[in-house]
């Protein structure tokens, strides 16, 4: 086993960002990955890097299937921004992660292997490769402090798309993309990012969540809240949160040159 693989295996497994099944708000009991799962995850990471290299990308969005969200019509649970430091360099994924079992989050930089080294539902990835101009703008933005300013540590996996009270991991990606797509200097805060998203008419796909599921999630999970959602839509079970599908919808609105690939 190479030194790079050993270092990746020693890193902590990442907690997926959008999840309703099982109880939380308690210390996580992470299941160690079986050897064959480690092999599958590392193989997926390698194939993802190969696909990005073949596509000539410098910046891309990478989504993984860390939770089974099929009941909500979702295939992928968590997304990060992958950046290559130079043409022959390594890929780093920048993403927001929930601190296990809590209502807090942090921003992390990880290698592609570490990004996939978690308990995946499917060893499959979705890649969104922006057009050349969008890649250049996003790369330039990632070299500034704006992505850090756009991070809200108060974590809610079902955060409302147009509230700054909480944030989920995919919402950080969405708002960072908004800052890159907007005229330079127009978006430096979350409120400005959301104002710009409203200005282009962005609406995320609605996730339908029954009242019984909402109640159970709110009672037993520290990282689930609904008090930032409009009352009428919340009572109707219509949750306008940011999923990987929502991010993809926004990219397609502003970047007609963007390409979507599946690595399976």
C-alpha angles and dihedrals in degrees: 000000000000123000091246092056091048091052091050092050090055093055120098117262112252120244112234114242106226118047138139107171120091129019124291138169085089132088109292119247100208116197113227111243115252115240093254090052090053090052092049093048094048090047090052090051091051093048090048091054090047091052092049092048092048090051092054092235127162096180128023143156116248123197128189134193102238096150135032102248097159091121087064094046093254127129101184128044109189137033136192137178114252117207131184112211094211137350094276096030135109126272119249123193118213113199145147118250130192114237101245113275094349140101093246136088142187139200117251138189112210139166117253091255093057092047091062097034095102138091099291124192090209129011091232134112137200119216125197111193113192122215117270095265093048090048091053092049093048093047090051091049093050088058090062134068093252096096089054091049088051091058117099112195093203098095128205118165090208098042117162113255094230102043129087094201094093138004136206124206096258090048090059089055091048094050092045089053089050090054090051095046098045122084110286113280094009096104118047100133137045092250090054091047091053092045089054092047089053090049092060092046096249117174123170122227107270118244113216110219120174120231094248092056092046092051094048093047093049094048098047107029125073091197098055125081136155102188093101093060124092107267098233095051093043092053089049090054092246107139116187099198131147115263129168087263089057091054091049090051091054093048091053090051095056106025116048090177094061117118129206122210134180121215109200 
